[in-house]
Amino acid sequence: MNKTEVTEKLQKYGQEHLLKYYDELTETEQQDFLNQVSLLDLDVIEKCKSGNGENAKGVITPLAAMELDEIAANKDSFTNTGINAIKAGKVGAVLLAGGMGTRLGSDDPKGMYNIGLTKDVFIFERIVRNLLDVVEETDTWIHLFVMTSDKNHEKTTKFFAEKNYFGYNPEYVTFFMQEMAPATDYNGKIYLEEKGKISMSPNGNGGWYSSMKKWNVTDIIEKAGIEWLNVFAVDNVLQRMADPCFVGATIERNCAVGAKVVRKAAPDEKVGVMCLEDGRPSIVEYYELTDELMNAKDDKGNPAYNFGVILNYLFNVSKLNEILGKNMPLHIVEKKIPYLDEEGNAVKPESPNGYKYETLVLDMIHLMDSCLPYEVVRNKEFAPIKNKTGIDSVESARELLKENGVEL
């Protein structure tokens, strides 16, 4: 796009204020800015003006999980099925690692955070080590796709190289960047982060597969014959990915997606829970659980909505391709967004000052026709690191790692 075309695009959406400092930029900076605008999806702004862009929840009913006793009874069959799929190259792993360690007091990518006590133990290292367990069990390298963001891509790729991929075969590691969405003030006006840089943020964990498509990573998936992708987040240092028993259970139950879940620690625990929504698999967030849903019982007398998701999902690739391009609900999140004020000064706000726009993986689940909630032992597979201290923190994760025999 040239300047005239960019100007027309911005005027159409009432965003021409972004050109305020254009004439102050160098020729190279101007071209970079025009490229930024040409890639902007400004339809999100219209959704902001018309409301929050999210769809109202449908009718919520329970979705039974495959519990530990059923898994144990079928473990040999499930595991054999999973191992055979892995050996045939049909399973890949997708690490969502676009975030920064800001809440942990770090300016580095979150996965670079050192949780060691007597030696270096990085979050990335623990995750790779967990995947290596499956590589060793199956004697098969599993393709690992690592999603970064424009804020941490260079540091992440450099870190993996410096650490020799933590023992993983680099031929089976592919990095790709998450798509970005513009950040706005409360009136839908896009912020400038710098005079030649639009304020952008990752488009949410629901954008992982479309980002793979944009980076042509799906070509690798197709060429390799990968039929299942296990997607998981960087902050859970105990999680097991490409777990043969989980893979086999999802395949044998003929489900489009498998979801690892843990039994809730308390009825009001702040985790999303598996359910059916209008008869299709879905996830209801903790803040959407009414007292009626929270107190509902199943036919065994147990809580009907008792299994929380841990962002560890196994998707069938053909089903992912079917939903690619479908419109997902846009979730609008209030955030603190650095910006330039009217005088062109950089401001780092101390309180929320606008919106970021995200799609969520839970909405991908709802586009699937079947889902297997698969129970795992909480203390063995769920050690999230969201804070430096307290609940779901570096401290709590360290204790759980030590409980599982990991030397720190």
C-alpha positions as CSV (number, residue, x, y, z in Angstrom):
1,M,0.0,0.0,0.0
2,N,1.2,3.5,-0.8
3,K,0.4,6.6,1.4
4,T,-2.7,7.4,-0.5
5,E,-4.2,3.9,-0.1
6,V,-3.2,3.8,3.6
7,T,-4.8,7.2,4.2
8,E,-8.0,6.1,2.6
9,K,-8.0,2.9,4.7
10,L,-7.5,4.8,7.9
11,Q,-10.1,7.4,7.1
12,K,-12.7,4.7,6.3
13,Y,-12.3,3.5,9.9
14,G,-11.8,6.9,11.6
15,Q,-8.1,6.1,12.4
16,E,-6.4,8.9,10.4
17,H,-4.8,10.2,13.7
18,L,-2.2,7.5,13.3
19,L,-0.6,9.6,10.5
20,K,0.1,12.5,12.9
21,Y,3.8,12.0,13.0
22,Y,4.2,10.5,9.5
23,D,6.1,13.4,8.0
24,E,8.6,13.3,10.9
25,L,9.7,9.8,10.0
26,T,12.6,8.8,7.8
27,E,11.8,7.3,4.4
28,T,12.6,3.8,5.8
29,E,10.4,4.4,8.9
30,Q,7.6,5.7,6.6
31,Q,7.6,2.5,4.5
32,D,7.7,0.4,7.6
33,F,4.7,2.3,9.0
34,L,2.8,1.9,5.7
35,N,3.4,-1.9,5.9
36,Q,2.1,-2.0,9.5
37,V,-1.2,-0.3,8.4
38,S,-1.6,-2.5,5.3
39,L,-1.6,-5.6,7.6
40,L,-4.1,-4.2,10.1
41,D,-7.4,-5.9,10.5
42,L,-9.5,-2.9,11.3
43,D,-12.8,-4.8,11.5
44,V,-12.1,-5.4,15.2
45,I,-12.6,-1.7,15.8
46,E,-16.1,-1.9,14.5
47,K,-16.8,-4.7,16.9
48,C,-15.5,-2.5,19.7
49,K,-17.9,0.2,18.8
50,S,-20.9,-2.1,18.6
51,G,-20.2,-3.8,21.9
52,N,-17.7,-6.3,23.2
53,G,-17.8,-8.6,20.2
54,E,-18.5,-11.7,22.2
55,N,-21.5,-14.1,21.8
56,A,-23.8,-14.8,24.6
57,K,-23.5,-18.3,26.1
58,G,-26.0,-20.9,24.9
59,V,-27.6,-23.6,27.0
60,I,-25.0,-25.2,29.3
61,T,-25.2,-28.9,30.2
62,P,-22.6,-31.3,31.6
63,L,-20.0,-33.1,29.6
64,A,-18.7,-36.2,31.4
65,A,-14.9,-36.6,31.7
66,M,-13.0,-39.8,31.2
67,E,-11.9,-40.3,34.8
68,L,-8.7,-41.8,36.2
69,D,-10.2,-45.3,36.9
70,E,-11.5,-45.6,33.3
71,I,-8.1,-44.5,32.0
72,A,-6.3,-47.0,34.2
73,A,-8.5,-49.8,33.1
74,N,-7.7,-49.1,29.4
75,K,-4.1,-47.8,29.8
76,D,-2.4,-50.6,27.8
77,S,-4.7,-50.2,24.8
78,F,-4.7,-46.4,24.9
79,T,-0.9,-46.3,25.2
80,N,-0.3,-48.7,22.4
81,T,-2.6,-46.8,20.1
82,G,-0.8,-43.5,21.0
83,I,2.7,-45.0,20.6
84,N,1.8,-46.4,17.2
85,A,0.5,-42.9,16.1
86,I,3.6,-41.2,17.3
87,K,5.9,-43.8,15.7
88,A,4.0,-43.2,12.4
89,G,4.8,-39.5,12.7
90,K,1.2,-38.5,13.1
91,V,1.6,-36.4,16.3
92,G,3.1,-32.9,16.6
93,A,3.4,-30.6,19.6
94,V,2.7,-26.8,19.6
95,L,4.1,-24.7,22.4
96,L,2.4,-21.3,22.9
97,A,5.2,-19.1,24.1
98,G,4.4,-15.6,22.9
99,G,4.3,-14.1,26.4
100,M,6.8,-12.1,28.4
101,G,7.8,-12.7,32.0
102,T,6.6,-9.2,33.1
103,R,4.5,-10.5,36.1
104,L,7.5,-12.5,37.2
105,G,9.7,-9.3,37.2
106,S,11.5,-10.2,34.0
107,D,11.9,-8.4,30.7
108,D,12.7,-11.7,28.9
109,P,10.3,-14.2,27.3
110,K,8.4,-16.1,30.0
111,G,10.0,-19.4,29.0
112,M,13.5,-18.0,29.7
113,Y,12.6,-17.5,33.4
114,N,15.0,-19.4,35.7
115,I,13.2,-21.4,38.4
116,G,16.3,-23.2,39.6
117,L,17.5,-22.9,43.2
118,T,20.9,-24.6,43.2
119,K,21.4,-24.6,39.4
120,D,19.8,-23.1,36.2
121,V,16.4,-24.6,35.4
122,F,14.5,-22.7,32.8
123,I,10.8,-23.0,32.0
124,F,11.6,-23.8,28.4
125,E,14.0,-26.5,29.6
126,R,11.4,-28.3,31.8
127,I,8.9,-28.3,28.9
128,V,11.4,-29.7,26.4
129,R,12.5,-32.3,29.0
130,N,8.9,-33.5,29.4
131,L,8.6,-33.9,25.7
132,L,11.9,-35.7,25.5
133,D,10.5,-38.3,27.9
134,V,8.0,-39.3,25.1
135,V,10.8,-39.2,22.5
136,E,12.8,-41.6,24.5
137,E,9.7,-43.8,25.3
138,T,8.8,-44.1,21.6
139,D,12.3,-43.7,20.0
140,T,10.7,-41.2,17.7
141,W,11.4,-37.5,17.3
142,I,8.2,-35.4,17.5
143,H,7.8,-32.2,15.6
144,L,7.8,-29.3,18.1
145,F,6.3,-26.0,16.8
146,V,7.0,-23.0,19.0
147,M,4.8,-19.9,18.7
148,T,6.5,-16.7,19.6
149,S,5.4,-13.0,19.3
150,D,7.0,-10.0,17.7
151,K,8.0,-9.0,21.2
152,N,10.0,-12.1,22.0
153,H,10.8,-14.0,18.8
154,E,14.4,-13.0,18.4
155,K,15.2,-13.6,22.1
156,T,13.4,-17.0,22.1
157,T,15.1,-18.4,19.0
158,K,18.5,-17.1,20.1
159,F,18.0,-18.7,23.6
160,F,17.1,-22.1,22.2
161,A,20.2,-22.0,20.0
162,E,22.4,-20.9,22.8
163,K,21.1,-23.8,25.0
164,N,21.5,-26.3,22.1
165,Y,17.7,-26.8,22.1
166,F,18.0,-28.4,25.6
167,G,18.9,-31.6,24.0
168,Y,16.1,-31.6,21.4
169,N,16.9,-32.3,17.7
170,P,16.7,-28.8,16.1
171,E,15.6,-30.4,12.8
172,Y,12.3,-31.1,14.5
173,V,11.9,-27.6,16.0
174,T,10.0,-24.9,14.0
175,F,9.4,-21.3,15.3
176,F,6.6,-19.1,14.0
177,M,5.2,-15.8,15.2
178,Q,1.7,-15.2,16.5
179,E,-0.5,-12.8,14.5
180,M,-1.0,-9.4,16.2
181,A,-4.1,-7.2,16.7
182,P,-4.2,-3.4,17.3
183,A,-4.7,-2.0,20.8
184,T,-7.1,0.9,21.3
185,D,-8.5,3.4,23.8
186,Y,-12.0,3.0,25.1
187,N,-13.4,4.8,22.1
188,G,-11.8,2.4,19.6
189,K,-9.0,4.7,18.6
190,I,-5.8,2.8,17.9
191,Y,-2.8,3.8,20.0
192,L,0.6,4.7,18.7
193,E,3.4,3.1,20.8
194,E,6.0,5.2,19.0
195,K,5.8,7.9,16.3
196,G,6.2,5.2,13.6
197,K,4.9,2.2,15.5
198,I,1.3,1.1,16.0
199,S,0.5,-0.4,19.4
200,M,-0.1,-4.1,18.8
201,S,-0.6,-7.1,21.0
202,P,-0.8,-10.9,20.3
203,N,-4.3,-11.9,19.1
204,G,-4.9,-14.5,21.8
205,N,-4.4,-18.2,22.2
206,G,-7.2,-18.9,19.7
207,G,-5.0,-17.6,16.9
208,W,-2.3,-20.3,17.1
209,Y,-3.4,-22.3,14.0
210,S,-4.2,-19.4,11.8
211,S,-0.8,-18.1,12.7
212,M,0.8,-21.4,11.7
213,K,-1.1,-21.1,8.4
214,K,0.2,-17.6,7.8
215,W,3.8,-18.7,8.4
216,N,3.3,-21.7,6.1
217,V,4.0,-24.0,9.0
218,T,0.9,-26.0,7.9
219,D,2.9,-27.0,4.8
220,I,5.4,-28.8,7.1
221,I,2.5,-30.5,9.0
222,E,1.0,-31.7,5.7
223,K,4.3,-32.9,4.3
224,A,5.2,-34.7,7.5
225,G,1.8,-36.4,7.6
226,I,0.9,-35.0,11.0
227,E,-2.7,-35.8,11.9
228,W,-2.8,-34.6,15.5
229,L,-1.5,-31.4,17.2
230,N,-1.1,-31.2,20.9
231,V,-1.2,-27.6,21.8
232,F,-0.1,-26.3,25.3
233,A,0.9,-23.2,27.1
234,V,4.4,-22.3,28.3
235,D,3.5,-21.6,31.9
236,N,2.7,-25.2,33.1
237,V,6.1,-26.8,33.9
238,L,4.7,-30.2,34.9
239,Q,2.5,-30.8,31.8
240,R,2.9,-33.9,29.7
241,M,2.5,-33.3,26.0
242,A,2.2,-35.9,23.2
243,D,1.3,-38.2,26.1
244,P,0.8,-41.7,24.4
245,C,-2.1,-42.7,26.7
246,F,-3.9,-39.3,26.1
247,V,-3.3,-39.5,22.3
248,G,-4.6,-43.1,22.2
249,A,-7.7,-42.4,24.3
250,T,-8.6,-39.5,22.0
251,I,-8.1,-41.6,18.9
252,E,-9.9,-44.7,20.3
253,R,-12.9,-42.6,21.4
254,N,-13.0,-41.1,17.9
255,C,-13.1,-37.5,19.2
256,A,-12.1,-34.4,17.2
257,V,-10.2,-33.0,20.2
258,G,-9.0,-34.2,23.6
259,A,-8.7,-31.9,26.6
260,K,-6.6,-32.7,29.6
261,V,-8.5,-31.7,32.8
262,V,-8.0,-31.7,36.5
263,R,-10.5,-32.2,39.3
264,K,-11.3,-28.8,40.7
265,A,-9.7,-27.9,44.1
266,A,-12.8,-26.0,45.1
267,P,-16.2,-25.3,43.5
268,D,-15.2,-21.7,42.9
269,E,-11.7,-22.3,41.7
270,K,-10.7,-19.9,39.0
271,V,-10.5,-22.3,36.1
272,G,-12.6,-22.8,33.1
273,V,-14.6,-26.1,33.1
274,M,-15.6,-28.5,30.3
275,C,-19.3,-28.6,29.4
276,L,-21.7,-28.8,26.5
277,E,-23.1,-25.6,25.1
278,D,-26.2,-26.1,22.9
279,G,-25.1,-29.7,22.6
280,R,-21.5,-29.0,21.4
281,P,-18.3,-29.2,23.5
282,S,-17.4,-26.0,25.2
283,I,-15.7,-24.4,28.1
284,V,-17.5,-22.2,30.6
285,E,-15.2,-19.7,32.4
286,Y,-15.2,-19.6,36.2
287,Y,-16.8,-16.1,36.2
288,E,-19.7,-17.4,34.1
289,L,-20.5,-20.2,36.5
290,T,-23.8,-19.4,38.2
291,D,-24.6,-20.8,41.6
292,E,-27.0,-23.2,40.0
293,L,-24.2,-24.6,37.7
294,M,-21.7,-24.6,40.6
295,N,-24.0,-26.6,42.8
296,A,-25.3,-29.0,40.1
297,K,-24.7,-32.7,40.6
298,D,-24.2,-35.6,38.2
299,D,-25.9,-39.0,38.5
300,K,-23.2,-40.1,40.9
301,G,-23.9,-37.2,43.2
302,N,-20.6,-35.5,42.3
303,P,-20.4,-31.9,41.0
304,A,-21.5,-31.9,37.4
305,Y,-19.0,-29.2,36.4
306,N,-16.0,-30.4,38.3
307,F,-13.1,-30.7,35.7
308,G,-11.0,-27.6,35.0
309,V,-9.0,-27.2,31.7
310,I,-5.3,-26.7,31.9
311,L,-4.7,-25.6,28.3
312,N,-3.4,-28.9,27.0
313,Y,-5.5,-29.9,24.0
314,L,-5.0,-32.5,21.2
315,F,-6.7,-31.4,18.0
316,N,-7.3,-33.4,14.9
317,V,-5.6,-31.5,12.0
318,S,-8.4,-32.3,9.4
319,K,-10.9,-30.8,11.8
320,L,-8.7,-27.7,12.4
321,N,-8.6,-27.2,8.6
322,E,-12.4,-27.3,8.5
323,I,-12.7,-24.5,11.0
324,L,-9.9,-22.4,9.6
325,G,-11.2,-19.0,8.6
326,K,-14.4,-19.4,10.5
327,N,-15.3,-16.3,12.6
328,M,-14.6,-16.8,16.3
329,P,-15.9,-14.6,19.0
330,L,-13.7,-11.6,19.7
331,H,-12.8,-11.2,23.4
332,I,-12.0,-7.7,24.4
333,V,-9.7,-7.4,27.4
334,E,-9.1,-4.2,29.4
335,K,-5.4,-3.6,29.7
336,K,-2.6,-1.1,30.5
337,I,-1.3,0.0,27.1
338,P,1.8,2.1,26.6
339,Y,1.1,5.0,24.2
340,L,2.0,8.4,23.0
341,D,0.1,11.3,24.5
342,E,-1.0,14.4,22.6
343,E,2.4,16.0,22.8
344,G,4.1,12.8,21.5
345,N,5.5,11.8,24.9
346,A,5.7,8.1,25.7
347,V,3.4,7.1,28.6
348,K,3.4,3.9,30.6
349,P,0.0,3.9,32.4
350,E,-0.4,2.6,35.9
351,S,-4.0,1.6,35.4
352,P,-6.0,0.2,32.5
353,N,-6.5,2.7,29.6
354,G,-7.9,0.6,26.8
355,Y,-8.6,-2.6,25.1
356,K,-6.7,-5.5,23.5
357,Y,-8.5,-7.9,21.2
358,E,-8.1,-11.7,21.5
359,T,-9.5,-15.0,20.2
360,L,-9.4,-17.9,22.6
361,V,-8.7,-21.6,22.1
362,L,-11.9,-22.4,24.1
363,D,-13.9,-21.1,21.1
364,M,-12.0,-23.5,18.8
365,I,-13.2,-26.3,21.1
366,H,-16.8,-25.1,20.6
367,L,-16.4,-25.4,16.8
368,M,-15.6,-29.1,17.1
369,D,-18.3,-31.7,17.1
370,S,-16.8,-33.9,19.8
371,C,-14.4,-33.6,22.7
372,L,-12.8,-36.0,25.2
373,P,-12.2,-34.4,28.7
374,Y,-9.3,-36.6,30.0
375,E,-8.6,-36.5,33.7
376,V,-5.0,-36.2,34.9
377,V,-3.5,-36.2,38.4
378,R,-3.4,-32.6,39.4
379,N,-0.1,-32.7,41.4
380,K,1.6,-34.6,38.6
381,E,0.6,-32.5,35.6
382,F,-0.5,-29.0,36.8
383,A,2.1,-26.5,38.0
384,P,1.2,-23.2,36.4
385,I,3.5,-20.2,36.8
386,K,1.5,-17.0,36.6
387,N,2.8,-15.1,39.6
388,K,6.1,-14.7,41.4
389,T,4.7,-15.7,44.8
390,G,1.4,-17.2,46.2
391,I,-1.1,-19.2,44.2
392,D,0.0,-20.5,40.8
393,S,3.4,-19.0,41.3
394,V,7.1,-19.8,40.9
395,E,7.1,-20.8,44.6
396,S,4.2,-23.3,44.2
397,A,5.6,-24.7,41.0
398,R,8.9,-25.3,42.6
399,E,7.3,-27.3,45.4
400,L,5.4,-29.4,42.9
401,L,8.5,-30.0,40.8
402,K,10.4,-31.2,43.9
403,E,7.4,-33.4,44.8
404,N,7.8,-35.1,41.4
405,G,11.5,-35.6,41.8
406,V,12.8,-32.7,39.7
407,E,16.1,-31.4,41.0
408,L,16.2,-27.6,41.3
